[in-house]
Amino acid sequence: MLDTNVLLYAEQGASGQAQRLLRRVGNGEVLGVLPQPVWQELSRKLMLAEASTLGIVKGHQLAHQLATKPEGIKELKLYKEKVRALVRLGLKFEPCTSTDFIETSRALQTRHRLMTNDSAIFAVALRIKADVLVTAHKRLHSIKDIAGSSPSDT
């Protein structure tokens, strides 16, 4: 299971290791799964980055700015293509069930003091019995419920 930050490192060229991991997914050597919260967070971050690059938004509070400019949202196309490319690459979509979100993630949140998305991602990883959670959040590696891995070249 991959976390948003690893995908962004690969996309931005900030981690050769993250890029190699995605190539391995594309070659079928590794099964890469993204839980629903990762697809959503990644799409949002790519959307905001594109809007910023195009000058539709700038400075701080990019999401708020973009929400007030619906005509600017219509111009955004690249982020959608990047998400489609990840699907074509072979990354799988794993839904976050109500049990994942309401029960498991809340228990993980309390026990390990995690933010909402991190606990939901972790809950999905536990449910599908993921071998490894690949994330740059090194704090998640200390949780013994699942093995953690991070790119070391970031």
Secondary structure, DSSP 8 states (H G I E B T S, - for coil): -B-HHHHHHHHHT--HHHHHHHHHHHTTSS--EEEHHHHHHHHHHHHHHHHHHTTSS-SS-HHHHHHT-HHHHHH--HHHHHHHHHHHHT-EEE---HIIIIIIHHHHHHHHT--HHHHHHHHHHHHTT-SEEE-S-GGGGG-TTSEEE--S--
